[in-house]
């Protein structure tokens, strides 16, 4: 992904093709379909509204897909962030990300953990969380012991709000990025990070890779720290803020105090549309995005 100033000049080329600024009734009946769908590795995009909702500010991005259309946007964006870090010739930081399913999985486990009076037998090397840590659960996933940072997409269901959390493995500290910061919302955001902070040390203890000098992994919860001085959203743009906070960190660029959300949304819509068209016209598929190969036929 290129930075805003590198792609904003491309916006007029696709706006007339993709977008009319009306939140609900944008396309005539039957004109919203993308055939064949654009293939973005972890998800296929079959409607032009996907780009419309990505491009324009104050879009709630709600839909019936799982529980939110934003789920699909963020999973696609964070998949390409993982690819960017994994295949960069000179990555600036060693990191991986999770997806929207991860936070639901760890929250569900935490509810059982608390309900069963902190039953440690629930934390096993066979659990889905352990597979994430091994780097096996997602396309372009990396084993966490090879990374310095892990980026989490976290949904605050009571607030209908998304935040970003970043685990610094060496420091044993989680940094919470909130684009809608008040005393009450920050308190709620830190609380929603607790399942990660409490459970992950126990999962780390299952793997020798996280032990140093043959010493046991510390089981104390990770410290959760709020990141101050972040730009704040004024409308329903938390998903764009989460994606942008993640990319600023990955590129080791300071997050600016003034945040033009329209430019950031434009940039993402342009990049994904151009990439999808390039793949479609040039028949390009990376190894991670290629459809899974079926079993070999026995020709004997």
N, C-alpha and C positions, 0 to 999 in steps of 0.2 A: 504494500500500500504506500502510495506517495502522500506527501503532506498537502495541506489545504492549498497553499499558494501554487502548487504544481499542477493542480487539476481544476481549480475553480474556473479557469478560462474555458474549459470544455462544456460548462453547464448549458449554454444556449443550444448546443448541438443536439441535446437529447430532451430538453424540456418540452418542445413542441411534439416530440414523438411520444413521450411518456405521460406528461403531467398537466393537469388542469387543477388550479387551486380551489377545489371544493372538497371538503372533508368526506362527504358521503357519496353524492351522485356525481361521479367523475366520468364514467364511461357509459356509453349506450349499452343496452342489454345485449349480452353476447360478445361485446367488444373488449372485455377485460382479460380474455384468455391469452396465455402464451403457449403456442403449440409449435414444436414440442416444448415442454417445460425447460427452463434454464436449470442446469444441474450444478449445484454448489456443494458437492461433496457430501455434507451431512444432511442436506435437505434439497428438494427440488422446489423451484418457484414457478408456479403455473398461472399467476395472475399479475397484471400490471399494477394492481393496487399495492402489491408488496413494495414497489419502488415509490409509489406515491406516498405511502405511509412513512417510508424511510426518509423521503426528501423534505417533507414539509414540517415546520415546527408545530407544536401543540397537537400532535397526533397521539392518541392514546394507544394506537396499535393493537386494539382489542379485536379478537376474533374467536371462533370456536375451536381453533387448533389447540388441543390439549387444554390450556386455560387462557392462553394469550398469544396473539400473533407476534408479540414481542419476543416470545420464546424462540420462534423460528429466526427472527432477525438476529438476536444475540448469539444463538448457537452458530449461525453461519459466520458472523463477524469474528467470533472468538476462534472458530476453526481456522480462519485465514490468518489470524494473529499467531496461532500456534505454528502454522506453516511458515510464516514470515520469520519466526525465531528459529525454527528447526533447520531451515534450509538457507539461512543467511550465511554468506561467506565469512563475515566477521560479526557475529552477533554481539550486541553491546551488553547484553545481560542474559544469563542462563535462566530460562523460565519455562513454565508451561501454564496452561489454563485448564479450567474445568468447564462443564456445560450446565444448562439449567436443570438437568436431571440430578446432578450431583447434590445441589443444595436440598432438593426434595428428599433425596435418599438419606442424607446425613441428618436432616431434621426428623425424618420418620424414625431413624434408629435412636436418636436422642430422646424422643418421646418414650420409646420402649425402655431405654436405659434408665430414665428417671422413674417411670412407672414401676419398674422392677427393682427399685432402690439401688441403682447404680450397679446393675448386674454385669460384671466384666466378661462373663461367658458369651455375651452378645457380640463381643468384638473378636472376630476371627479372621484368619488369613484367607478364608473362603468368601468373605463378605464382598459385595460390590465395591465398597469404599477401598478395600485392599487392592482390588483390580485397578482402580483409578491410580492408586499410588504406584503400582507396578508399571503404569503407562499402557495398560492393555485395554482400557475401556473405550477409548475414543480414537478416531482417525487423527493421525499426527500427534498422538499423545507421547509424552516422554516420561520415563521413570523419575519419580520425584527426587531420588537421591542423587541424580545427575543435575539437578536444578538448584538454583539459589532462591528462587521465588516461585510461588504458585498463586495465580490470579483466580479468584472465585467470583462468579456471578451470583448475587444473593437477592432474593425477593422478600420484601417485608409485606406479607400478605395483609396484615391489619391496616397498613398504610397504602396498599396498592402502589408500592414504590420499589424501585431497584437501586441497589448500591453495589459498589465494587469493594472487595476485600483482597488484600495482598499479604500472603504469608512469607515473611523472611525466615527461612528455615534456620539459618545460622543464629539469628538473634532470638528465635523462638517468640516472635512477636507478629501479630496480625495488625495491619494498617487498614483502617476503615475509611473509605472515600464516599462522602454523602453530599449529593448536590441539592439537598433540601434540608439544610441544617438549622435546627432549633434545639433548644435544650431537651424538649420532649422527644423529638424525632431522633436526635443523636442517642439518647438513652435507649430508645427502641431499636436503633440500628446496632448498637453495641450488644444488646440482648440477643438479637437474631444471629449475631456472630458466635455466641457462646457454644452452640453445638459443635462448631468447627474447633474452637479453642479447647474444649474439654475432651472430645473424642479423638482427635488426630494424634495427640501424644501417645495414646494407648495403641493406636494402629502402628505408629512408628516403632513402638517397642517390639512389634512382631517381626521386624526385619533387621537383620544384622547390619545392613548398609547404613542405618542411622545411628549405630553405636560407635562411639569414638573411644579409642584406646581400650577397647573391650569393656567399657563401662556401660552399665544399663542406661537406657534412654530415660531421661527425666519425665515423670508422668504428671507433673504440675501443669495446669492449663496454660495455654499461651496467653500472654498479655495482649489485650485488644486496645489499640491506640487510634484515636480519631486524627485524621489528617486535617489540619487547619488551613485557612486561606484559600479554599477552593472556590471557583466561580459557582454561582447558585442559579438554579433553574427558576423561571418565572411561570412556566406552563408545563404541559405534560411531555417533558423531554428527557426523563431520567435515563432511558435506554441509551440515548445518544451520549449523554454525559458519562455513563458507565463505560461505553466503548472507547470514548475519547480519553478518559482518565487512564485506561489500560494502555492505549497506544502511546500516550505521552511518556508513561513510565518505561515501556519497552524501548522506545527510542531515546531514553534518557534525556528528555527535554522537559524543562520546567512547565508546569501547568499555568497558563496565563490567568491573571485575576479577572480579566474581561474575556468572556467566552461568547463568540458569535455562533449561536447554535444553528442558525440557518446555513451558514457556510459549511459547518461540519456535516450537517445532514446532506446538503448538496453534494459534498465531496464523496460521501459514502455511496449515495445513489449513482453518481457518475461512474465511480470506480467499478461497482458491481455490474452495472449495465454494460459498460464497455468490456469488462472481462468476460461476461456471459456471451456477448456477441462475438468476441474474438474466439472463444472456445467453439461456438456454434459454426462460425464461418471457416475456421482453420482445423476443425476436428481435433482440438487439443484436449487431452485429458491427462492430468498428472496421475502418478501411480496411486496416490491416496484417493483420488476422485473416481478412478476407474471402477466400473461395476465389479462385484466379486466374481471370481472365476468359478465356474461350475466344476464338478468332479470330472476327471479325465475319463474319456470313454475307452472301454476295453475293445480294441479292434481285432483281437485274436479270435 
